[in-house]
């Protein structure tokens, strides 16, 4: 069903089945393909279109080039009661990070808090997917990752030594939508730049600048410049710290070691990610905490607004509304992405998405 000349609405189940079928065709075991397909479809369902099905052609290219292990042996290489480090054996990042979250939740039940980091991982989609997972267990999730390509120079510099290095936090609520913050340490995630390019749209001023410091608005010229950090030098500092926690601490790539997976489909990326899980039960009654969060959410939402502001949003509310809307109506996929997926289906000899 077409919404306009630029978008097509796809049911989430159809999108998940298409992704899973494609990944299984190129070598992932059925269970792994279904898991990755589900997480990728969830990314599009919540509006994280820079990290969902748009990435499928690149994943397939890496798999077929031998740059990604379709049958990884994910192992624990360091472990204590409240922490662990996993080696992802160059597997799909969605599988590696999901395993890390599951282990962190298990450990937090005993220790109250747990940190599980990974190395030898890969791109895993939007950070919020993993910060949200502990919420279902009455736990808070904090997720950190090193981006899969460097698009950010140090403040005042020219060499791109840092990535978008996202951070996400998921906080449980009682009746309100969960509070879920998902942010890159750059003004925009590079996935959004890719999505703009596929949609044939320009970027807002303030996302990127060229090497002369002038605004860069055409996403198809992104290689001519670099992303800007949030909050100037503070965002640069935050990107550095997130990279040290998610990458260096786990023995994963950081700085000049980061492989640009947009251009190199063969080299192992050694991507680093980490999840910190906090069990609400360790601090008292989870229901009491969640009720207090609900109260704060409502206080903020209904607080006095500036003239012209129709609504004050909480982190994660708009994604929550997209989940409901897209779940009922279908997920809008741009014509550019549909064309790429059609070409991929022809190449692999598979039925098209639409």
C-alpha positions as CSV (number, residue, x, y, z in Angstrom):
1,X,0.0,0.0,0.0
2,X,1.6,3.3,-1.1
3,X,1.4,6.3,1.1
4,X,2.8,8.7,-1.6
5,X,5.4,8.5,-4.3
6,X,8.2,8.3,-1.8
7,X,7.0,5.7,0.8
8,X,5.4,2.3,1.0
9,X,3.7,0.9,4.1
10,X,5.0,-2.6,5.1
11,X,3.5,-4.7,7.9
12,X,6.1,-5.4,10.6
13,X,5.6,-9.2,10.3
14,X,6.2,-9.0,6.5
15,X,9.4,-6.9,7.1
16,X,10.7,-9.3,9.7
17,X,10.1,-12.3,7.5
18,X,11.8,-10.7,4.5
19,X,14.9,-9.8,6.5
20,X,15.1,-13.2,8.2
21,X,14.6,-15.1,4.9
22,X,17.3,-13.0,3.3
23,X,19.8,-13.6,6.1
24,X,19.0,-17.3,6.3
25,X,19.6,-17.5,2.5
26,X,23.1,-16.1,2.9
27,X,24.1,-18.5,5.7
28,X,22.6,-17.6,9.1
29,X,20.9,-20.4,11.0
30,X,17.1,-20.1,11.0
31,X,16.9,-19.1,14.7
32,X,19.6,-16.5,14.4
33,X,18.1,-15.1,11.2
34,X,14.7,-14.8,12.9
35,X,16.3,-13.0,15.9
36,X,18.2,-10.5,13.9
37,X,15.2,-10.0,11.6
38,X,13.0,-9.3,14.5
39,X,15.4,-6.7,16.0
40,X,15.9,-5.0,12.6
41,X,12.2,-4.8,12.1
42,X,11.8,-3.4,15.6
43,X,14.2,-0.6,14.6
44,X,12.0,0.4,11.7
45,X,8.9,0.0,13.8
46,X,10.1,2.6,16.3
47,X,11.2,5.0,13.5
48,X,14.9,4.3,13.7
49,X,15.0,4.0,9.9
50,X,18.7,4.6,9.7
51,X,19.4,1.3,11.6
52,X,16.7,-1.1,10.3
53,X,16.2,-2.7,6.9
54,X,18.2,0.0,5.2
55,X,21.3,-1.9,6.5
56,X,20.3,-5.3,5.1
57,X,22.2,-4.9,1.7
58,X,25.3,-3.9,3.6
59,X,25.1,-6.8,6.0
60,X,24.6,-9.2,3.1
61,X,27.6,-7.7,1.3
62,X,29.8,-8.2,4.3
63,X,28.5,-11.8,4.8
64,X,29.2,-12.7,1.2
65,X,32.6,-11.1,1.3
66,X,33.6,-13.1,4.3
67,X,33.7,-10.1,6.6
68,X,31.1,-11.4,9.0
69,X,30.9,-14.8,10.7
70,X,27.4,-16.3,10.3
71,X,28.0,-19.1,12.8
72,X,29.9,-17.4,15.7
73,X,31.0,-19.1,18.9
74,X,30.2,-16.3,21.4
75,X,32.2,-16.9,24.5
76,X,32.9,-15.4,28.0
77,X,36.5,-14.3,28.2
78,X,36.4,-12.5,31.5
79,X,33.9,-12.9,34.3
80,X,33.2,-12.0,37.9
81,X,29.9,-12.0,39.8
82,X,28.7,-8.6,38.5
83,X,30.6,-8.3,35.2
84,X,31.7,-10.2,32.1
85,X,33.3,-9.6,28.7
86,X,32.1,-11.6,25.7
87,X,34.0,-12.3,22.6
88,X,31.5,-12.2,19.7
89,X,33.7,-14.1,17.3
90,X,32.9,-11.5,14.6
91,X,29.2,-12.5,14.6
92,X,26.2,-10.3,13.8
93,X,26.1,-7.5,16.4
94,X,22.4,-8.1,17.1
95,X,23.2,-11.6,18.3
96,X,26.3,-10.7,20.3
97,X,24.7,-7.7,22.1
98,X,21.5,-9.6,22.8
99,X,23.5,-12.3,24.5
100,X,25.3,-9.7,26.6
101,X,22.0,-8.2,27.7
102,X,20.7,-11.6,28.7
103,X,23.8,-12.3,30.7
104,X,23.7,-8.9,32.4
105,X,20.1,-9.4,33.4
106,X,20.9,-12.8,34.9
107,X,23.8,-11.4,36.9
108,X,21.9,-8.4,38.1
109,X,19.2,-10.6,39.6
110,X,21.9,-11.8,42.0
111,X,24.3,-8.9,42.3
112,X,21.8,-6.0,41.9
113,X,23.9,-4.5,39.1
114,X,25.9,-6.0,36.3
115,X,28.1,-4.8,33.4
116,X,28.7,-7.0,30.4
117,X,30.8,-5.7,27.6
118,X,31.6,-7.3,24.2
119,X,34.5,-7.3,21.7
120,X,34.7,-8.8,18.2
121,X,31.2,-7.7,17.6
122,X,29.6,-5.8,14.7
123,X,26.9,-3.1,14.0
124,X,23.9,-4.0,16.1
125,X,21.2,-1.4,15.2
126,X,19.8,1.4,17.4
127,X,21.1,1.6,21.0
128,X,17.6,1.8,22.4
129,X,16.8,-1.8,21.4
130,X,19.1,-3.0,24.1
131,X,18.5,-0.4,26.7
132,X,14.8,-1.4,26.5
133,X,15.3,-5.1,27.1
134,X,15.9,-4.9,30.9
135,X,12.8,-2.9,31.4
136,X,10.6,-6.0,31.0
137,X,12.5,-7.4,34.1
138,X,12.0,-4.3,36.3
139,X,15.5,-3.3,35.6
140,X,17.2,-0.1,34.2
141,X,19.4,-0.6,31.2
142,X,22.3,1.7,30.1
143,X,23.9,0.9,26.8
144,X,27.1,2.2,25.2
145,X,28.7,1.5,21.8
146,X,31.5,2.5,19.5
147,X,30.2,3.4,16.1
148,X,31.2,1.4,13.1
149,X,32.9,4.3,11.3
150,X,34.7,7.4,12.4
151,X,32.8,10.6,11.4
152,X,33.9,12.9,14.2
153,X,37.3,14.7,14.7
154,X,38.5,15.8,18.2
155,X,37.3,19.3,19.0
156,X,39.3,21.7,16.9
157,X,40.8,18.9,14.8
158,X,40.5,17.6,11.3
159,X,41.3,13.8,11.6
160,X,38.2,11.7,12.2
161,X,39.3,9.7,15.2
162,X,35.9,9.3,16.9
163,X,32.5,7.9,15.9
164,X,28.9,8.8,16.8
165,X,29.4,6.6,19.9
166,X,25.8,6.3,21.1
167,X,24.4,6.0,24.6
168,X,20.9,4.8,25.5
169,X,19.1,4.5,28.8
170,X,15.8,2.6,29.5
171,X,13.9,3.3,32.7
172,X,10.7,1.3,33.7
173,X,7.4,3.0,34.4
174,X,4.1,1.8,35.8
175,X,1.4,3.1,33.5
176,X,3.3,5.6,31.3
177,X,5.5,4.6,28.3
178,X,9.0,3.7,29.5
179,X,11.5,6.6,29.6
180,X,14.0,5.6,26.9
181,X,16.8,8.0,25.9
182,X,18.7,7.1,22.8
183,X,21.3,9.5,21.5
184,X,24.4,9.7,19.5
185,X,27.2,11.9,20.8
186,X,27.0,13.7,17.5
187,X,24.1,16.1,16.5
188,X,22.8,13.3,14.2
189,X,23.7,9.7,13.9
190,X,25.3,8.7,10.6
191,X,22.5,6.3,9.9
192,X,20.2,9.4,9.7
193,X,22.5,10.8,7.0
194,X,22.2,7.6,5.0
195,X,18.4,7.6,5.4
196,X,18.3,11.2,4.2
197,X,20.3,10.2,1.1
198,X,18.1,7.3,0.3
199,X,15.0,9.5,0.7
200,X,16.4,12.2,-1.6
201,X,16.3,14.8,1.2
202,X,18.7,17.4,2.4
203,X,20.1,17.5,5.9
204,X,19.3,20.3,8.3
205,X,22.0,22.8,8.9
206,X,24.0,21.9,12.0
207,X,24.4,18.2,11.3
208,X,27.6,18.3,9.3
209,X,30.2,20.8,8.1
210,X,32.8,20.5,5.3
211,X,36.6,20.7,5.8
212,X,36.4,24.5,5.5
213,X,33.9,24.7,8.4
214,X,31.0,25.5,6.1
215,X,27.5,23.8,6.5
216,X,27.2,20.6,4.5
217,X,23.6,19.9,3.6
218,X,23.7,17.3,0.8
219,X,23.9,13.8,2.4
220,X,25.4,12.4,-0.8
221,X,28.4,14.6,-0.2
222,X,28.9,13.3,3.4
223,X,32.4,12.1,2.6
224,X,33.5,15.7,2.1
225,X,32.9,16.6,5.7
226,X,32.2,15.4,9.2
227,X,29.5,15.2,11.8
228,X,29.3,17.8,14.6
229,X,29.3,16.8,18.3
230,X,26.4,17.7,20.5
231,X,27.1,20.6,22.8
232,X,30.4,21.5,21.1
233,X,33.5,20.4,23.0
234,X,31.3,18.7,25.6
235,X,29.9,16.3,23.0
236,X,33.4,15.5,21.8
237,X,34.4,14.7,25.4
238,X,31.4,12.5,25.8
239,X,32.1,10.6,22.6
240,X,35.6,9.9,23.8
241,X,34.4,8.6,27.2
242,X,31.7,6.4,25.7
243,X,34.3,5.0,23.3
244,X,36.7,4.2,26.1
245,X,34.0,2.4,28.1
246,X,32.4,0.5,25.2
247,X,35.6,-0.1,23.2
248,X,38.9,0.2,24.9
249,X,37.7,-1.4,28.2
250,X,36.6,-4.5,26.4
251,X,39.6,-4.7,24.1
252,X,37.6,-3.6,21.1
253,X,38.5,-1.1,18.4
254,X,38.7,2.6,19.1
255,X,40.3,5.6,17.4
256,X,42.4,4.7,14.3
257,X,41.6,1.0,14.9
258,X,37.9,1.5,13.9
259,X,37.1,0.0,10.5
260,X,34.7,1.9,8.3
261,X,32.2,-0.8,7.5
262,X,30.5,1.5,5.0
263,X,33.6,1.0,2.7
264,X,35.4,-2.1,3.9
265,X,33.3,-5.2,3.7
266,X,36.1,-7.7,4.5
267,X,38.0,-6.6,7.5
268,X,36.8,-7.6,11.0
269,X,35.4,-4.5,12.7
270,X,36.1,-5.6,16.3
271,X,33.2,-3.5,17.4
272,X,32.7,-2.8,21.1
273,X,29.4,-2.5,23.0
274,X,28.5,-2.6,26.7
275,X,25.3,-2.9,28.8
276,X,24.9,-1.9,32.4
277,X,21.8,-3.3,34.1
278,X,20.4,-2.2,37.5
279,X,17.8,-4.3,39.3
280,X,15.1,-2.1,40.9
281,X,14.6,-4.8,43.5
282,X,18.0,-4.0,44.9
283,X,16.8,-0.5,45.8
284,X,13.4,-1.4,47.3
285,X,9.9,-1.9,45.8
286,X,10.0,-1.7,42.0
287,X,6.3,-0.6,41.8
288,X,7.0,2.3,44.1
289,X,9.9,3.5,41.9
290,X,7.9,3.1,38.8
291,X,5.0,5.0,40.3
292,X,7.3,7.9,41.2
293,X,8.7,7.9,37.6
294,X,5.1,8.1,36.3
295,X,4.4,11.1,38.6
296,X,7.5,12.9,37.3
297,X,6.7,12.1,33.7
298,X,3.2,13.6,34.1
299,X,4.6,16.6,35.9
300,X,7.0,17.3,33.0
301,X,4.4,16.6,30.3
302,X,1.8,18.9,31.8
303,X,4.3,21.6,32.9
304,X,4.0,25.2,31.6
305,X,5.0,25.5,28.0
306,X,6.5,28.2,25.9
307,X,4.2,30.0,23.5
308,X,3.6,28.0,20.4
309,X,4.7,24.6,21.9
310,X,1.9,22.1,21.6
311,X,3.4,19.3,23.8
312,X,6.4,18.6,25.9
313,X,7.7,15.1,25.0
314,X,9.5,12.7,27.3
315,X,12.4,10.6,25.9
316,X,11.0,7.6,24.1
317,X,7.4,8.8,23.8
318,X,7.5,9.5,20.1
319,X,9.1,6.2,19.4
320,X,6.4,4.6,21.5
321,X,3.7,6.3,19.5
322,X,5.4,5.2,16.2
323,X,5.4,1.6,17.5
324,X,1.6,1.8,18.0
325,X,0.9,3.6,14.7
326,X,3.3,1.6,12.5
327,X,2.2,-1.6,14.2
328,X,-1.4,-0.9,13.1
329,X,-0.9,0.8,9.8
330,X,2.4,-0.5,8.5
331,X,6.0,0.8,8.6
332,X,6.8,3.5,6.0
333,X,9.8,2.5,3.9
334,X,11.2,5.0,1.5
335,X,11.2,4.3,-2.3
336,X,15.0,4.5,-2.3
337,X,15.3,1.7,0.2
338,X,12.6,-0.3,-1.5
339,X,14.6,-0.1,-4.8
340,X,17.8,-1.3,-3.0
341,X,15.9,-4.2,-1.5
342,X,14.4,-5.1,-4.8
343,X,17.9,-5.2,-6.4
344,X,19.1,-7.4,-3.5
345,X,16.3,-9.8,-4.0
346,X,17.0,-10.1,-7.7
347,X,20.7,-10.6,-7.0
348,X,19.9,-13.4,-4.5
349,X,17.1,-14.9,-6.5
350,X,14.6,-14.3,-3.7
351,X,11.0,-13.0,-3.7
352,X,10.9,-9.2,-3.4
353,X,9.6,-7.4,-0.3
354,X,6.8,-5.7,-2.4
